[in-house]
Amino acid sequence: MIHDFAIIGAGMAGASLAAELAPHARVLLLEAEAAPGYHATGRSAAFWEETYGGPGVVPLTRASGPYLAEHGFLTIRGALYLGRAEDRAALAAHRQTFTAAGVEIVPCEGKALSAMVPLLRPEWCLGLHQPACADIDVAGLHQHYLARARQHGAQLACRAEVTGLRRSGGVWQIATARGENFAAAAIVNAAGAWADEVAVRAGASPIGLAPLRRTVVVLRVDPPAPADLPLVLDINGGFYFKPDAGRLWLSPHDEIPSAPCDAAPEELDVAVAIDRFEKVTQWRIAAVERRWAGLRSFAPDRLPAYGPDPEVPGFIWFAGQGGFGIQTAPAAARLTAQGLLGLGPDAMTAALDREAYAPARLLLQPGKQGLAL
Ligand SMILES: Cc1cc2nc3c(=O)[nH]c(=O)nc-3n(C[C@H](O)[C@H](O)[C@H](O)COP(=O)(O)OP(=O)(O)OC[C@H]3O[C@@H](n4cnc5c(N)ncnc54)[C@H](O)[C@@H]3O)c2cc1C
């Protein structure tokens, strides 16, 4: 059987796109691991935060919000960007940039700030509250997309690392590590941190994707973290934390360059996280209960790459989701599927500019730039 689309990678990217394509086309989803969601998708901090990823990502995040809310995947938490007196300009710039993009942002100081974040050290005296920020049920969303894809006839093959890609007569011949071979008219590269490696296997040019390691620790704190604590973020990108069942999920907001791999947390990054946390709050840390790390993969301009490769026919990119691949999944998948199927925009995608995310911007420019860290 020749599939219309063979999607490589069954994380949030591959699963969401499979769900959008399957009602219209024969879809095959190929996953290297024993189960989908083992890599970045299973390791996220699970928030929907409208400004996260920068102004170019805001439209995708905001367009995804209604779908996530309607299907019950969001629980309102609110976000609070924190700063000290010397961060006043950075906070003002954040407020100006993202208010212009339509995000509700409310300045917050003094008693209102300490009511929102107990045990805050007094030098962290300035805040911006974003009431719409929400927790995402990531596992629920991923299963929802896998189930929708399956209902519409998509086939999922796990333990099926794609090891070879060859195109002849307009059909891709796909070799997998499990020995089974497949055929498809088009390949979709949704391989997360491995997307550049998959491109090279297909004879396409890499886009310069940089996988960056991010660490999360779960702290048992005294007193326990209140359930209504917002997601608290440093305006200068040094940390974020949020509550979970009395514990705190804390990240040092690290971005350590890495080869594509099964990422693991480093002791140093755990220590940095705790050090930064102790400089912000006076919470007593009783124990580090869990820790994990995952790879967030960015194109050089930090925008995602969605759509056909400009040089290799039948090779489609759905990669570079960085730190926003969960919160943007509904709109990203819908927009990309509409492009591949020749369908017009709908209410979710009407305000989106597909060209802003086209891979051609990364592949056709002479002297490609490295990622600005
Ligand atoms: C610590 C952390 C916190 C984050 N927090 C958030 C957040 O709060 N909100 C948010 O929106 N995003 C967040 N993200 C980002 C988000 O997790 C990613 O953008 C998203 O999961 C990317 O999905 P993906 O499907 O592209 O990648 P992945 O989930 O990594 O999936 C790619 C899949 O491709 C498979 N694969 C690779 N090569 C092959 C091959 N040759 N053959 C077959 N299969 C292959 C892999 O096995 C993998 O399962 C966070 C990420 C991290 C690490």
The ligand as an SDF file (V2000), in Angstrom:
LIG
                    3D

 53 58  0  0  0  0  0  0  0  0999 V2000
   11.5390   20.7100   29.9770 C   0  0  0  0  0  0  0  0  0  0  0  0
   10.6310   21.1290   28.8590 C   0  0  0  0  0  0  0  0  0  0  0  0
    9.5520   21.9580   29.1340 C   0  0  0  0  0  0  0  0  0  0  0  0
    8.6740   22.3180   28.1200 C   0  0  0  0  0  0  0  0  0  0  0  0
    7.5610   23.0270   28.4530 N   0  0  0  0  0  0  0  0  0  0  0  0
    6.6580   23.3210   27.4940 C   0  0  0  0  0  0  0  0  0  0  0  0
    5.4310   23.9880   27.8320 C   0  0  0  0  0  0  0  0  0  0  0  0
    5.1810   24.2860   29.0070 O   0  0  0  0  0  0  0  0  0  0  0  0
    4.5520   24.2830   26.8260 N   0  0  0  0  0  0  0  0  0  0  0  0
    4.8120   23.9510   25.5250 C   0  0  0  0  0  0  0  0  0  0  0  0
    3.9970   24.2560   24.6530 O   0  0  0  0  0  0  0  0  0  0  0  0
    5.9560   23.2950   25.1820 N   0  0  0  0  0  0  0  0  0  0  0  0
    6.8700   22.9740   26.1260 C   0  0  0  0  0  0  0  0  0  0  0  0
    8.0110   22.3120   25.7980 N   0  0  0  0  0  0  0  0  0  0  0  0
    8.2810   22.0390   24.3750 C   0  0  0  0  0  0  0  0  0  0  0  0
    7.5060   20.8480   23.8620 C   0  0  0  0  0  0  0  0  0  0  0  0
    7.6570   19.7620   24.7700 O   0  0  0  0  0  0  0  0  0  0  0  0
    8.0340   20.4890   22.4670 C   0  0  0  0  0  0  0  0  0  0  0  0
    8.0020   21.6240   21.6240 O   0  0  0  0  0  0  0  0  0  0  0  0
    7.1840   19.4010   21.8100 C   0  0  0  0  0  0  0  0  0  0  0  0
    7.0180   18.3030   22.6750 O   0  0  0  0  0  0  0  0  0  0  0  0
    7.8440   18.9460   20.5180 C   0  0  0  0  0  0  0  0  0  0  0  0
    7.0980   17.8600   20.0160 O   0  0  0  0  0  0  0  0  0  0  0  0
    7.6940   16.9740   18.8630 P   0  0  0  0  0  0  0  0  0  0  0  0
    6.6680   15.9670   18.5150 O   0  0  0  0  0  0  0  0  0  0  0  0
    8.2370   17.8470   17.8010 O   0  0  0  0  0  0  0  0  0  0  0  0
    8.9900   16.2710   19.5280 O   0  0  0  0  0  0  0  0  0  0  0  0
    9.1400   14.9070   20.3300 P   0  0  0  0  0  0  0  0  0  0  0  0
    8.1130   14.7650   21.3840 O   0  0  0  0  0  0  0  0  0  0  0  0
   10.5630   14.8140   20.7550 O   0  0  0  0  0  0  0  0  0  0  0  0
    8.8140   13.8110   19.2460 O   0  0  0  0  0  0  0  0  0  0  0  0
    9.6880   13.5030   18.1690 C   0  0  0  0  0  0  0  0  0  0  0  0
    9.5850   11.9940   17.9760 C   0  0  0  0  0  0  0  0  0  0  0  0
   10.2880   11.6180   16.7810 O   0  0  0  0  0  0  0  0  0  0  0  0
   10.7900   10.3190   16.9910 C   0  0  0  0  0  0  0  0  0  0  0  0
   11.8520   10.0750   16.0050 N   0  0  0  0  0  0  0  0  0  0  0  0
   13.0400   10.7450   15.8960 C   0  0  0  0  0  0  0  0  0  0  0  0
   13.7620   10.2250   14.8600 N   0  0  0  0  0  0  0  0  0  0  0  0
   13.0020    9.2360   14.3160 C   0  0  0  0  0  0  0  0  0  0  0  0
   13.2100    8.3420   13.2280 C   0  0  0  0  0  0  0  0  0  0  0  0
   14.3200    8.3570   12.4680 N   0  0  0  0  0  0  0  0  0  0  0  0
   12.2290    7.4380   12.9580 N   0  0  0  0  0  0  0  0  0  0  0  0
   11.0720    7.4060   13.6870 C   0  0  0  0  0  0  0  0  0  0  0  0
   10.8450    8.2480   14.7430 N   0  0  0  0  0  0  0  0  0  0  0  0
   11.7890    9.1460   15.0420 C   0  0  0  0  0  0  0  0  0  0  0  0
   11.3020   10.3730   18.4330 C   0  0  0  0  0  0  0  0  0  0  0  0
   11.4280    9.0800   18.9900 O   0  0  0  0  0  0  0  0  0  0  0  0
   10.2410   11.2200   19.1140 C   0  0  0  0  0  0  0  0  0  0  0  0
    9.2500   10.4210   19.7500 O   0  0  0  0  0  0  0  0  0  0  0  0
    8.9080   21.8990   26.7810 C   0  0  0  0  0  0  0  0  0  0  0  0
    9.9930   21.0730   26.4990 C   0  0  0  0  0  0  0  0  0  0  0  0
   10.8570   20.6850   27.5220 C   0  0  0  0  0  0  0  0  0  0  0  0
   11.9840   19.7670   27.1960 C   0  0  0  0  0  0  0  0  0  0  0  0
  1  2  1  0
  2  3  1  0
  2 52  2  0
  3  4  2  0
  4  5  1  0
  4 50  1  0
  5  6  2  0
  6  7  1  0
  6 13  1  0
  7  8  2  0
  7  9  1  0
  9 10  1  0
 10 11  2  0
 10 12  1  0
 12 13  2  0
 13 14  1  0
 14 15  1  0
 14 50  1  0
 15 16  1  0
 16 17  1  0
 16 18  1  0
 18 19  1  0
 18 20  1  0
 20 21  1  0
 20 22  1  0
 22 23  1  0
 23 24  1  0
 24 25  2  0
 24 26  1  0
 24 27  1  0
 27 28  1  0
 28 29  2  0
 28 30  1  0
 28 31  1  0
 31 32  1  0
 32 33  1  0
 33 34  1  0
 33 48  1  0
 34 35  1  0
 35 36  1  0
 35 46  1  0
 36 37  1  0
 36 45  1  0
 37 38  2  0
 38 39  1  0
 39 40  1  0
 39 45  2  0
 40 41  1  0
 40 42  2  0
 42 43  1  0
 43 44  2  0
 44 45  1  0
 46 47  1  0
 46 48  1  0
 48 49  1  0
 50 51  2  0
 51 52  1  0
 52 53  1  0
M  END
$$$$
